[in-house]
């Protein structure tokens, strides 16, 4: 080891110190993190996700969305899973989180994972990350590696959820900066928006678009109006697929719908409305492989957003409440 002249600090220690400062927390995540403590974790989650989707095809999309809403608020820490309790206020009542679901499915997956491990050793944050990947694959999307080692948060922030999460009525000049602040490019943002190739939305979330917006295919709007009356409070919970062609199959039909002005949500159609992301939507609408690859890479990147590791946080025994 080389010693710096006139100092007790060695060059080796300086390098170690710099690496410690500069290395992101995600570097501590590893696909083999539970190799010795719970080697069955991937198999357990996969089986449970398959069972959940077999019971309800929509559940895969709900789990993917739940993962996104977790990671986008203070990182992938399982905070979105925490219920309000007493003076504790979670994130589930934030405006952009209204209507999110899948909590029961994650509870069930957690139970099966803990049973397979023999104890509660896998975090809820990691279970959600694996379940999101397995949902993508089960619905026909591309697989990707899921590094593990996240810990569960002891806190949650409804305020951060309200400010950070994209909203159904956001315009492109609002959506792009929200993703940029998390380190995502516009292309990665569009790829992640492609998660809307599966799942459904409530009438409450698209009523204004189908009655008042002009950048929408008239026949598409008319077909939706039959199940979503104009009057607020009338049919608010009636559902429509985010991808009108294949709502339970992962693919690039969502982008093809956007090019035909058949995006269900305002925040969907603004991706193809004469703006800077039109070319990306066109690319994905013509090339499913490009979309699948970019989506998988963006999901890995999202899973690395500010994870709690080491001695931070905890491993929750119940995903809905603190230990």
SERO-4910 file (N, C-alpha, C, O; in steps of 0.05 Angstrom, whole numbers):
BEGIN
 pado doro    nc1    nc2    nc3   cac1   cac2   cac3    cc1    cc2    cc3    oc1    oc2    oc3
  Unk    A     17    -24      0      0      0      0     18     25      0     36     27     16
  Unk    A     12     44    -18     28     68    -20     19     89     -1     -5     94      2
  Unk    A     37    101     14     31    122     33     36    149     21     56    154      9
  Unk    A     17    167     24     20    195     15     40    209     33     37    209     57
  Unk    A     60    220     21     81    233     36     70    255     54     54    272     46
  Unk    A     80    255     79     73    275     98     45    272    109     35    290    122
  Unk    A     33    249    106      6    244    116      3    216    125     16    197    115
  Unk    A    -15    212    145    -20    185    155    -42    171    139    -47    147    144
  Unk    A    -54    186    120    -75    174    103    -62    161     80    -47    173     65
  Unk    A    -68    136     76    -57    121     53    -74    125     29    -98    131     30
  Unk    A    -61    121      6    -76    123    -19    -99    103    -21   -120    109    -31
  Unk    A    -94     79    -10   -114     59    -10   -139     67      6   -161     63     -3
  Unk    A   -135     80     29   -157     89     45   -172    111     32   -197    113     34
  Unk    A   -158    128     17   -171    150      3   -189    138    -18   -212    148    -22
  Unk    A   -180    118    -33   -196    106    -54   -220     93    -42   -242     95    -52
  Unk    A   -216     78    -19   -239     65     -6   -260     86      2   -284     82     -1
  Unk    A   -250    108     14   -268    129     23   -284    141      0   -308    145      2
  Unk    A   -271    146    -23   -284    157    -46   -305    137    -57   -327    145    -65
  Unk    A   -298    112    -58   -317     92    -67   -342     90    -49   -364     87    -59
  Unk    A   -337     93    -23   -359     92     -4   -378    116     -9   -402    113     -7
  Unk    A   -366    139    -14   -382    163    -18   -397    163    -44   -420    171    -46
  Unk    A   -384    153    -65   -395    155    -92   -413    132   -100   -429    134   -118
  Unk    A   -410    109    -86   -425     85    -95   -454     88    -87   -460     95    -64
  Unk    A   -473     83   -105   -502     85    -99   -510     62    -82   -498     41    -81
  Unk    A   -533     66    -67   -543     44    -50   -550     20    -67   -549     -2    -57
  Unk    A   -558     25    -93   -566      3   -110   -543    -17   -114   -548    -40   -121
  Unk    A   -518     -8   -110   -495    -26   -114   -496    -48    -93   -483    -69    -97
  Unk    A   -511    -44    -71   -513    -65    -50   -534    -86    -57   -535   -106    -43
  Unk    A   -550    -81    -77   -570   -100    -85   -558   -123   -102   -538   -118   -116
  Unk    A   -568   -146    -99   -557   -169   -113   -579   -190   -118   -596   -195   -101
  Unk    A   -578   -202   -142   -598   -222   -149   -596   -246   -130   -616   -259   -125
  Unk    A   -572   -251   -119   -568   -274   -101   -570   -266    -71   -560   -281    -54
  Unk    A   -582   -243    -65   -582   -233    -38   -594   -254    -18   -583   -256      4
  Unk    A   -615   -268    -26   -627   -288     -8   -618   -316    -14   -632   -336     -7
  Unk    A   -595   -319    -27   -585   -345    -35   -582   -365    -12   -586   -389    -16
  Unk    A   -575   -355     12   -571   -373     34   -594   -371     54   -600   -390     69
  Unk    A   -608   -348     56   -629   -345     76   -657   -353     65   -674   -361     81
  Unk    A   -661   -351     39   -687   -359     28   -684   -364     -3   -694   -349    -19
  Unk    A   -671   -386     -9   -666   -392    -38   -692   -397    -54   -691   -396    -79
  Unk    A   -714   -402    -41   -739   -407    -55   -755   -382    -61   -777   -384    -72
  Unk    A   -744   -358    -55   -760   -334    -58   -771   -330    -86   -795   -323    -89
  Unk    A   -755   -333   -106   -764   -328   -134   -786   -347   -142   -806   -339   -154
  Unk    A   -782   -373   -135   -803   -393   -142   -829   -388   -127   -851   -391   -138
  Unk    A   -827   -380   -102   -851   -374    -86   -867   -351    -97   -891   -352    -99
  Unk    A   -853   -329   -104   -866   -306   -115   -879   -312   -142   -901   -304   -147
  Unk    A   -864   -326   -159   -874   -332   -185   -900   -349   -184   -919   -342   -197
  Unk    A   -900   -369   -167   -924   -386   -164   -948   -370   -154   -970   -373   -163
  Unk    A   -942   -352   -134   -964   -336   -122   -975   -316   -142   -999   -311   -143
  Unk    A   -957   -304   -158   -966   -285   -179   -983   -299   -200  -1004   -289   -208
  Unk    A   -974   -322   -209   -990   -337   -228  -1017   -343   -217  -1037   -341   -232
  Unk    A  -1019   -351   -192  -1044   -357   -180  -1062   -333   -178  -1086   -334   -184
  Unk    A  -1051   -310   -171  -1066   -285   -169  -1077   -277   -196  -1100   -268   -197
  Unk    A  -1061   -279   -217  -1070   -271   -244  -1090   -291   -255  -1109   -283   -269
  Unk    A  -1087   -316   -248  -1107   -336   -257  -1134   -330   -244  -1155   -335   -257
  Unk    A  -1134   -320   -220  -1159   -314   -206  -1172   -288   -218  -1196   -286   -221
  Unk    A  -1155   -269   -225  -1164   -244   -236  -1143   -233   -255  -1122   -224   -247
  Unk    A  -1149   -233   -281  -1130   -225   -301  -1119   -197   -297  -1096   -191   -303
  Unk    A  -1136   -180   -285  -1129   -152   -281  -1107   -148   -260  -1094   -128   -259
  Unk    A  -1103   -169   -243  -1085   -165   -220  -1056   -160   -228  -1042   -146   -214
  Unk    A  -1048   -172   -250  -1020   -167   -259  -1015   -138   -263   -994   -127   -254
  Unk    A  -1033   -124   -277  -1030    -96   -282  -1030    -80   -256  -1015    -60   -252
  Unk    A  -1047    -89   -237  -1049    -75   -211  -1022    -77   -196  -1014    -58   -183
  Unk    A  -1009   -100   -197   -984   -104   -183   -962    -87   -195   -946    -75   -181
  Unk    A   -961    -86   -222   -942    -69   -236   -945    -40   -228   -926    -26   -222
  Unk    A   -970    -31   -228   -975     -3   -220   -968      2   -191   -957     24   -185
  Unk    A   -973    -17   -174   -966    -14   -145   -936    -10   -142   -927      6   -126
  Unk    A   -921    -26   -157   -891    -23   -156   -882      5   -164   -865     17   -152
  Unk    A   -894     15   -186   -887     41   -196   -893     62   -175   -877     80   -169
  Unk    A   -917     60   -163   -926     81   -143   -910     79   -118   -908     98   -103
  Unk    A   -898     56   -112   -880     53    -89   -853     67    -95   -844     84    -80
  Unk    A   -840     59   -117   -813     69   -124   -812     99   -129   -792    111   -123
  Unk    A   -833    110   -140   -833    138   -148   -835    157   -124   -831    181   -127
  Unk    A   -841    146   -100   -843    163    -76   -822    154    -56   -825    134    -43
  Unk    A   -800    170    -55   -778    164    -36   -765    137    -40   -754    126    -22
  Unk    A   -767    126    -65   -753    101    -71   -769     76    -66   -790     77    -54
  Unk    A   -757     54    -74   -771     28    -72   -768     17    -44   -749      2    -38
  Unk    A   -786     24    -26   -783     18      2   -808      6     14   -810      3     39
  Unk    A   -828     -1     -2   -852    -13      8   -871      6     23   -890     -3     36
  Unk    A   -865     32     22   -881     51     37   -910     53     28   -927     58     44
  Unk    A   -915     48      2   -942     50     -8   -960     28      3   -984     30      2
  Unk    A   -948      7     14   -964    -15     25   -974    -10     53   -992    -24     62
  Unk    A   -964     11     66   -971     17     93   -999     29     95  -1005     50     82
  Unk    A  -1016     17    111  -1043     29    116  -1041     52    136  -1023     53    152
  Unk    A  -1060     70    134  -1063     90    155  -1071     76    181  -1086     57    181
  Unk    A  -1059     85    203  -1065     72    229  -1060     92    251  -1037    101    255
  Unk    A  -1081     99    266  -1078    118    287  -1068    145    276  -1080    156    259
  Unk    A  -1046    154    287  -1034    180    278  -1016    176    253  -1007    196    242
  Unk    A  -1012    151    245   -995    146    222  -1011    150    196  -1031    137    192
  Unk    A  -1001    167    179  -1014    172    153   -996    161    131   -973    170    128
  Unk    A  -1007    142    116   -992    130     94   -996    146     68  -1004    169     68
  Unk    A   -990    132     46   -990    145     19  -1015    137      3  -1020    148    -18
  Unk    A  -1031    118     13  -1052    107     -3  -1075    127     -9  -1089    124    -28
  Unk    A  -1077    148      8  -1099    167      4  -1089    191    -12  -1104    211    -15
  Unk    A  -1065    191    -22  -1055    212    -40  -1073    212    -65  -1083    191    -73
  Unk    A  -1076    235    -78  -1094    237   -101  -1087    217   -122  -1105    203   -133
  Unk    A  -1061    215   -130  -1053    197   -151  -1055    168   -144  -1053    150   -161
  Unk    A  -1058    162   -118  -1060    134   -108  -1088    124   -105  -1092    101    -99
  Unk    A  -1108    142   -110  -1135    133   -107  -1142    112   -128  -1138    117   -152
  Unk    A  -1152     90   -119  -1158     69   -138  -1137     48   -142  -1142     28   -155
  Unk    A  -1113     52   -131  -1092     31   -134  -1101      7   -117  -1114     10    -97
  Unk    A  -1093    -16   -126  -1102    -41   -114  -1080    -61   -116  -1058    -56   -126
  Unk    A  -1086    -85   -106  -1066   -106   -106  -1054   -112    -79  -1037   -129    -76
  Unk    A  -1063    -97    -59  -1053   -101    -32  -1058   -129    -21  -1040   -141     -8
  Unk    A  -1082   -139    -26  -1088   -166    -16  -1070   -187    -30  -1061   -206    -17
  Unk    A  -1064   -182    -55  -1047   -201    -70  -1019   -201    -58  -1006   -222    -55
  Unk    A  -1008   -178    -52   -982   -176    -40   -982   -189    -12   -962   -202     -5
  Unk    A  -1003   -185      3  -1005   -199     29  -1004   -229     26   -989   -242     41
  Unk    A  -1018   -239      6  -1018   -268      1   -990   -278     -8   -981   -299      1
  Unk    A   -977   -263    -25   -950   -270    -34   -931   -270    -11   -914   -288     -8
  Unk    A   -933   -250      6   -916   -248     30   -919   -273     48   -900   -284     57
  Unk    A   -944   -281     52   -950   -304     69   -937   -329     57   -925   -345     71
  Unk    A   -939   -332     31   -927   -356     18   -897   -355     18   -884   -376     21
  Unk    A   -885   -332     14   -856   -329     15   -846   -336     43   -827   -351     46
  Unk    A   -858   -324     64   -850   -330     91   -852   -359     98   -836   -370    113
  Unk    A   -873   -372     88   -877   -400     93   -854   -416     81   -843   -435     93
  Unk    A   -847   -409     57   -825   -423     43   -798   -418     56   -781   -435     56
  Unk    A   -794   -393     66   -769   -386     79   -767   -398    108   -745   -401    118
  Unk    A   -790   -403    120   -790   -412    147   -791   -389    167   -792   -394    191
  Unk    A   -789   -365    157   -790   -341    174   -793   -316    157   -792   -318    132
  Unk    A   -797   -293    169   -800   -268    154   -772   -256    150   -762   -241    166
  Unk    A   -761   -263    127   -733   -253    121   -732   -237     95   -713   -222     91
  Unk    A   -753   -238     78   -754   -223     53   -771   -198     57   -794   -200     67
  Unk    A   -761   -175     49   -776   -150     53   -800   -149     35   -801   -161     14
  Unk    A   -819   -133     43   -842   -128     26   -834   -113      1   -846   -117    -20
  Unk    A   -815    -95      3   -805    -80    -20   -793    -99    -41   -798    -95    -65
  Unk    A   -778   -119    -32   -767   -139    -51   -789   -156    -63   -788   -163    -87
  Unk    A   -808   -164    -46   -830   -181    -57   -845   -166    -78   -852   -178    -99
  Unk    A   -850   -140    -74   -864   -124    -94   -848   -121   -120   -859   -122   -142
  Unk    A   -822   -118   -117   -805   -116   -141   -805   -142   -157   -807   -141   -182
  Unk    A   -803   -165   -144   -804   -190   -158   -831   -194   -170   -834   -203   -193
  Unk    A   -852   -189   -155   -880   -193   -164   -886   -176   -189   -900   -185   -207
  Unk    A   -875   -152   -190   -879   -135   -214   -867   -147   -238   -879   -149   -260
  Unk    A   -842   -157   -235   -828   -170   -258   -844   -195   -267   -849   -199   -291
  Unk    A   -852   -211   -248   -866   -236   -254   -893   -230   -267   -903   -245   -284
  Unk    A   -906   -208   -260   -931   -200   -272   -927   -192   -301   -942   -200   -319
  Unk    A   -905   -177   -307   -899   -170   -334   -895   -195   -351   -906   -198   -373
  Unk    A   -880   -214   -341   -874   -239   -355   -899   -256   -359   -904   -266   -381
  Unk    A   -915   -258   -338   -940   -274   -339   -959   -263   -360   -975   -278   -372
  Unk    A   -958   -237   -364   -976   -224   -384   -964   -222   -412   -976   -211   -430
  Unk    A   -941   -234   -415   -929   -235   -442   -906   -217   -447   -896   -215   -470
  Unk    A   -896   -202   -427   -874   -184   -430   -847   -197   -427   -845   -220   -421
  Unk    A   -827   -181   -431   -799   -190   -429   -789   -192   -400   -795   -175   -384
  Unk    A   -775   -213   -394   -764   -217   -367   -739   -199   -363   -727   -190   -383
  Unk    A   -732   -196   -339   -708   -181   -332   -699   -189   -304   -715   -200   -288
  Unk    A   -674   -184   -297   -664   -191   -271   -674   -172   -250   -677   -148   -255
  Unk    A   -679   -182   -226   -688   -165   -203   -667   -167   -181   -669   -186   -165
  Unk    A   -649   -148   -179   -631   -147   -156   -647   -143   -130   -666   -128   -129
  Unk    A   -638   -156   -108   -652   -155    -83   -635   -145    -60   -611   -142    -63
  Unk    A   -648   -141    -38   -634   -131    -14   -646   -105     -3   -635    -93     15
  Unk    A   -669    -98    -14   -683    -74     -4   -694    -80     24   -701   -102     31
  Unk    A   -696    -59     39   -709    -60     66   -734    -43     65   -737    -26     48
  Unk    A   -752    -49     84   -777    -35     85   -776     -9    101   -762     -8    122
  Unk    A   -789     12     91   -789     38    105   -805     37    131   -824     21    133
  Unk    A   -797     53    150   -813     57    174   -830     82    172   -844     89    191
  Unk    A   -828     96    150   -843    121    146   -856    121    118   -850    103    102
  Unk    A   -874    139    114   -888    143     89   -893    173     85   -893    188    105
  Unk    A   -899    181     61   -904    210     56   -926    214     36   -922    211     12
  Unk    A   -949    221     47   -971    228     29   -965    253     13   -973    256    -10
  Unk    A   -952    272     25   -945    297     12   -927    291    -12   -931    302    -34
  Unk    A   -907    274     -8   -889    267    -31   -904    252    -53   -898    256    -76
  Unk    A   -922    235    -45   -939    221    -65   -955    241    -81   -958    238   -105
  Unk    A   -966    261    -68   -982    281    -82   -965    298   -101   -975    306   -122
  Unk    A   -940    303    -94   -924    320   -110   -908    305   -132   -903    316   -153
  Unk    A   -900    281   -126   -882    266   -144   -896    250   -165   -886    248   -188
  Unk    A   -918    237   -159   -931    218   -177   -944    233   -201   -957    254   -196
  Unk    A   -941    223   -225   -956    235   -247   -986    231   -244   -995    211   -232
  Unk    A  -1001    251   -253  -1030    250   -250  -1044    244   -277  -1032    248   -298
  Unk    A  -1068    235   -276  -1083    228   -300  -1088    251   -318  -1091    247   -343
  Unk    A  -1088    276   -308  -1093    299   -324  -1068    316   -330  -1070    338   -340
  Unk    A  -1045    305   -323  -1020    320   -328  -1014    323   -358  -1020    305   -373
  Unk    A  -1003    346   -365   -993    350   -392   -964    342   -394   -951    336   -374
  Unk    A   -954    341   -419   -927    331   -424   -906    348   -409   -886    337   -400
  Unk    A   -911    374   -408   -891    391   -395   -891    389   -365   -873    400   -352
  Unk    A   -909    373   -354   -909    367   -326   -898    339   -322   -883    334   -303
  Unk    A   -905    320   -339   -897    292   -336   -867    289   -340   -854    276   -324
  Unk    A   -856    302   -361   -827    298   -366   -810    307   -343   -792    292   -335
  Unk    A   -815    331   -331   -798    339   -308   -802    320   -283   -783    316   -269
  Unk    A   -825    309   -279   -829    290   -257   -812    266   -260   -800    256   -240
  Unk    A   -810    256   -284   -792    233   -289   -763    241   -289   -746    226   -279
  Unk    A   -757    265   -300   -729    274   -300   -718    277   -272   -694    271   -268
  Unk    A   -734    286   -253   -725    289   -226   -718    262   -213   -703    261   -194
  Unk    A   -728    241   -224   -722    214   -215   -699    201   -231   -691    179   -226
  Unk    A   -688    216   -250   -666    207   -266   -673    193   -292   -656    180   -304
  Unk    A   -698    196   -301   -707    182   -325   -708    202   -349   -716    225   -346
  Unk    A   -699    192   -372   -701    208   -396   -730    207   -407   -746    192   -397
  Unk    A   -735    224   -427   -762    224   -439   -768    197   -451   -791    187   -450
  Unk    A   -748    184   -463   -753    158   -475   -759    137   -454   -777    121   -458
  Unk    A   -745    138   -432   -751    119   -410   -779    124   -399   -793    106   -391
  Unk    A   -787    150   -397   -813    156   -388   -835    144   -406   -854    133   -396
  Unk    A   -831    147   -432   -851    136   -451   -851    106   -449   -873     93   -450
  Unk    A   -828     93   -446   -827     64   -443   -842     55   -418   -858     36   -420
  Unk    A   -838     68   -396   -852     61   -371   -882     66   -374   -898     51   -362
  Unk    A   -889     87   -388   -918     92   -392   -931     69   -407   -955     64   -405
  Unk    A   -915     53   -422   -925     30   -436   -935      8   -418   -947    -11   -428
  Unk    A   -932     11   -392   -945     -8   -373   -975     -6   -376   -989    -25   -368
  Unk    A   -985     15   -388  -1014     18   -393  -1023      1   -416  -1046      3   -425
  Unk    A  -1005    -16   -426  -1014    -35   -446  -1031    -57   -433  -1044    -73   -446
  Unk    A  -1031    -58   -406  -1048    -76   -391  -1063    -60   -370  -1054    -39   -361
  Unk    A  -1086    -71   -362  -1101    -58   -340  -1124    -42   -349  -1130    -39   -373
  Unk    A  -1138    -31   -329  -1162    -15   -334  -1163     10   -317  -1148     12   -298
  Unk    A  -1180     28   -325  -1183     53   -310  -1213     58   -305  -1230     49   -320
  Unk    A  -1218     73   -283  -1246     79   -277  -1256    103   -293  -1241    120   -301
  Unk    A  -1282    102   -298  -1296    124   -312  -1288    151   -301  -1284    171   -315
  Unk    A  -1286    153   -274  -1279    178   -261  -1253    190   -272  -1250    214   -273
  Unk    A  -1235    172   -281  -1209    182   -290  -1208    189   -320  -1188    202   -328
  Unk    A  -1228    182   -335  -1226    189   -364  -1252    203   -374  -1254    208   -397
  Unk    A  -1270    209   -356  -1295    222   -364  -1290    248   -379  -1302    252   -400
  Unk    A  -1274    265   -367  -1269    291   -380  -1258    288   -408  -1265    303   -426
  Unk    A  -1240    268   -411  -1228    265   -438  -1248    257   -459  -1248    268   -481
  Unk    A  -1266    238   -452  -1284    228   -473  -1307    247   -479  -1321    243   -499
  Unk    A  -1312    267   -462  -1333    286   -467  -1324    313   -476  -1338    328   -490
  Unk    A  -1299    320   -467  -1291    348   -471  -1266    352   -488  -1260    375   -496
  Unk    A  -1250    331   -493  -1225    335   -507  -1229    330   -537  -1247    316   -545
  Unk    A  -1212    343   -553  -1215    341   -582  -1195    323   -595  -1200    313   -618
  Unk    A  -1173    317   -582  -1153    299   -594  -1159    270   -588  -1143    255   -577
  Unk    A  -1184    262   -595  -1193    235   -589  -1210    226   -613  -1226    241   -624
  Unk    A  -1206    201   -621  -1222    189   -642  -1251    190   -634  -1258    179   -614
  Unk    A  -1269    202   -650  -1297    205   -643  -1311    178   -638  -1327    176   -619
  Unk    A  -1305    159   -654  -1318    133   -650  -1309    120   -624  -1325    107   -611
  Unk    A  -1284    124   -617  -1273    113   -592  -1287    127   -569  -1296    113   -550
  Unk    A  -1290    153   -570  -1303    168   -548  -1332    159   -545  -1341    155   -523
  Unk    A  -1346    156   -567  -1374    148   -566  -1377    120   -554  -1395    116   -538
  Unk    A  -1359    102   -561  -1361     75   -550  -1357     74   -520  -1368     57   -506
  Unk    A  -1341     93   -509  -1336     94   -480  -1359    108   -466  -1364    102   -442
  Unk    A  -1372    127   -479  -1393    142   -466  -1417    125   -457  -1431    131   -439
  Unk    A  -1420    102   -471  -1442     84   -464  -1439     72   -437  -1459     66   -424
  Unk    A  -1414     70   -427  -1409     58   -401  -1398     79   -381  -1391     72   -359
  Unk    A  -1397    104   -389  -1387    125   -372  -1404    150   -376  -1396    167   -392
  Unk    A  -1426    152   -362  -1444    175   -366  -1431    202   -359  -1412    203   -344
  Unk    A  -1441    223   -371  -1429    249   -368  -1431    259   -339  -1412    272   -329
  Unk    A  -1453    253   -326  -1457    264   -299  -1438    252   -279  -1435    227   -276
  Unk    A  -1424    269   -264  -1406    260   -243  -1422    246   -221  -1443    254   -213
  Unk    A  -1411    223   -212  -1424    207   -192  -1441    185   -204  -1451    168   -189
  Unk    A  -1444    185   -230  -1460    165   -244  -1441    147   -259  -1432    154   -281
  Unk    A  -1437    123   -249  -1419    104   -262  -1389    109   -258  -1373    101   -274
  Unk    A  -1382    124   -237  -1354    132   -233  -1336    108   -232  -1313    110   -242
  Unk    A  -1344     85   -222  -1327     62   -219  -1329     42   -243  -1315     22   -242
  Unk    A  -1344     49   -263  -1345     32   -287  -1317     32   -300  -1304     53   -302
  Unk    A  -1309      9   -310  -1282      6   -320  -1281      5   -351  -1300     -2   -364
  Unk    A  -1257     14   -361  -1251     11   -389  -1221      4   -391  -1206     13   -375
  Unk    A  -1214    -12   -411  -1186    -20   -414  -1168      3   -423  -1176     19   -440
  Unk    A  -1144      5   -412  -1125     25   -420  -1115     20   -448  -1109     39   -463
  Unk    A  -1114     -5   -455  -1107    -13   -483  -1132    -26   -495  -1139    -49   -487
  Unk    A  -1146    -13   -513  -1171    -24   -522  -1169    -50   -538  -1189    -64   -542
  Unk    A  -1145    -57   -548  -1141    -80   -564  -1135   -106   -548  -1147   -127   -552
  Unk    A  -1117   -103   -528  -1109   -127   -513  -1103   -120   -484  -1079   -119   -477
  Unk    A  -1123   -115   -468  -1119   -104   -441  -1105   -123   -421  -1097   -115   -400
  Unk    A  -1104   -149   -428  -1091   -169   -410  -1067   -182   -423  -1058   -203   -414
  Unk    A  -1056   -169   -444  -1032   -180   -457  -1012   -158   -461  -1018   -137   -473
  Unk    A   -988   -162   -452   -967   -142   -453   -956   -140   -482   -948   -161   -494
  Unk    A   -956   -116   -493   -946   -112   -520   -946    -83   -527   -948    -66   -509
  Unk    A   -943    -77   -553   -941    -49   -561   -967    -37   -572   -967    -16   -584
  Unk    A   -990    -51   -568  -1015    -41   -578  -1023    -14   -566  -1036      2   -579
  Unk    A  -1014    -10   -541  -1019     15   -528  -1009     39   -545  -1023     59   -547
  Unk    A   -985     36   -556   -973     58   -571   -988     61   -598   -990     83   -609
  Unk    A   -996     39   -609  -1012     40   -634  -1038     55   -629  -1048     70   -646
  Unk    A  -1050     50   -606  -1075     64   -599  -1070     94   -597  -1086    110   -606
  Unk    A  -1047    102   -585  -1041    131   -583  -1039    144   -610  -1048    166   -614
  Unk    A  -1026    130   -629  -1023    142   -656  -1050    145   -670  -1053    160   -689
  Unk    A  -1070    130   -660  -1097    132   -672  -1116    149   -654  -1140    148   -657
  Unk    A  -1104    164   -635  -1119    182   -617  -1139    166   -600  -1161    175   -594
  Unk    A  -1130    142   -592  -1147    125   -576  -1135    120   -548  -1139     98   -536
  Unk    A  -1120    139   -538  -1110    137   -511  -1132    142   -491  -1148    161   -495
  Unk    A  -1134    126   -471  -1157    128   -452  -1155    152   -434  -1174    167   -430
  Unk    A  -1131    157   -423  -1127    179   -404  -1115    203   -418  -1101    200   -438
  Unk    A  -1120    226   -408  -1107    250   -418  -1077    247   -418  -1063    254   -437
  Unk    A  -1066    237   -395  -1037    234   -392  -1026    213   -411  -1001    213   -415
  Unk    A  -1042    196   -422  -1034    177   -443  -1031    192   -470  -1010    191   -483
  Unk    A  -1052    205   -478  -1053    217   -505  -1033    240   -508  -1024    245   -531
  Unk    A  -1025    253   -486  -1006    275   -490   -979    265   -499   -962    281   -508
  Unk    A   -974    239   -496   -949    228   -506   -947    229   -537   -926    228   -548
  Unk    A   -971    230   -549   -972    232   -578   -993    253   -585  -1016    248   -591
  Unk    A   -983    278   -585  -1002    300   -590   -987    324   -602   -993    347   -595
  Unk    A   -968    319   -620   -953    340   -632   -930    350   -616   -918    371   -622
  Unk    A   -922    335   -595   -900    343   -578   -874    328   -582   -871    314   -602
  Unk    A   -856    331   -563   -829    320   -566   -827    290   -564   -806    279   -571
  Unk    A   -848    277   -554   -846    248   -551   -861    233   -573   -863    208   -573
  Unk    A   -872    247   -593   -886    234   -615   -869    213   -629   -878    191   -635
  Unk    A   -844    220   -634   -826    201   -648   -821    176   -633   -817    155   -644
  Unk    A   -820    178   -606   -815    154   -589   -840    136   -590   -837    112   -593
  Unk    A   -863    148   -588   -888    132   -590   -890    118   -617   -897     95   -619
  Unk    A   -883    133   -638   -883    121   -665   -864     97   -667   -870     77   -678
  Unk    A   -840    101   -656   -820     79   -655   -831     55   -642   -829     33   -653
  Unk    A   -842     58   -618   -852     35   -603   -877     23   -617   -881     -1   -615
  Unk    A   -893     39   -630   -917     29   -643   -909     11   -667   -924     -7   -674
  Unk    A   -886     16   -678   -876      1   -701   -857    -22   -694   -852    -40   -710
  Unk    A   -847    -21   -670   -826    -41   -662   -831    -50   -633   -822    -37   -614
  Unk    A   -844    -73   -631   -850    -84   -604   -825    -92   -589   -824    -90   -564
  Unk    A   -804   -101   -603   -780   -109   -590   -765    -86   -577   -755    -88   -554
  Unk    A   -765    -63   -590   -753    -39   -579   -767    -31   -553   -755    -25   -533
  Unk    A   -794    -32   -554   -809    -25   -530   -803    -45   -508   -798    -37   -485
  Unk    A   -805    -71   -513   -801    -91   -492   -773    -88   -479   -771    -90   -455
  Unk    A   -753    -84   -495   -726    -81   -484   -723    -56   -468   -712    -57   -446
  Unk    A   -733    -34   -478   -731     -8   -463   -747     -9   -438   -739      1   -417
  Unk    A   -770    -22   -439   -787    -24   -415   -773    -40   -393   -772    -32   -370
  Unk    A   -762    -63   -401   -748    -80   -381   -724    -65   -369   -720    -66   -344
  Unk    A   -709    -51   -385   -686    -36   -374   -695    -13   -356   -683     -8   -335
  Unk    A   -717      0   -363   -727     22   -346   -738     11   -320   -736     24   -299
  Unk    A   -750    -13   -320   -760    -25   -295   -737    -32   -276   -739    -28   -252
  Unk    A   -715    -42   -287   -691    -48   -271   -681    -22   -258   -675    -21   -234
  Unk    A   -680     -1   -274   -671     25   -265   -689     36   -243   -680     47   -223
  Unk    A   -715     33   -247   -734     43   -227   -731     27   -201   -734     39   -180
  Unk    A   -726      1   -203   -723    -15   -179   -698     -7   -163   -696    -15   -140
  Unk    A   -680      8   -175   -656     17   -161   -659     45   -149   -640     56   -139
  Unk    A   -683     56   -150   -687     83   -139   -686     83   -108   -704     73    -95
  Unk    A   -664     93    -98   -661     99    -69   -670     76    -51   -686     81    -33
  Unk    A   -661     52    -55   -670     30    -36   -657     34     -9   -634     43     -6
  Unk    A   -672     26     11   -660     24     38   -645     -3     39   -656    -24     31
  Unk    A   -621     -2     49   -604    -27     51   -590    -28     77   -591    -10     94
  Unk    A   -577    -51     82   -561    -54    106   -578    -55    131   -596    -71    134
  Unk    A   -573    -36    149   -588    -34    174   -610    -14    173   -623     -9    193
  Unk    A   -614     -2    149   -636     18    146   -663      4    146   -665    -19    138
  Unk    A   -683     18    155   -710      7    154   -713    -19    170   -700    -23    191
  Unk    A   -730    -37    160   -736    -62    174   -746    -82    153   -751    -76    130
  Unk    A   -750   -107    162   -763   -127    147   -791   -131    159   -793   -143    181
  Unk    A   -811   -121    147   -838   -122    159   -849   -150    159   -847   -165    140
  Unk    A   -861   -158    182   -875   -183    184   -902   -181    170   -912   -201    159
  Unk    A   -913   -157    171   -939   -152    157   -934   -127    140   -927   -106    150
  Unk    A   -938   -130    114   -932   -108     95   -948    -83    100   -940    -62     92
  Unk    A   -971    -86    114   -989    -63    117   -983    -46    142   -993    -24    146
  Unk    A   -966    -56    160   -960    -41    184   -931    -45    193   -918    -64    186
  Unk    A   -922    -26    209   -895    -27    220   -893    -49    241   -912    -56    254
  Unk    A   -869    -60    243   -865    -81    264   -868    -70    292   -866    -84    312
***
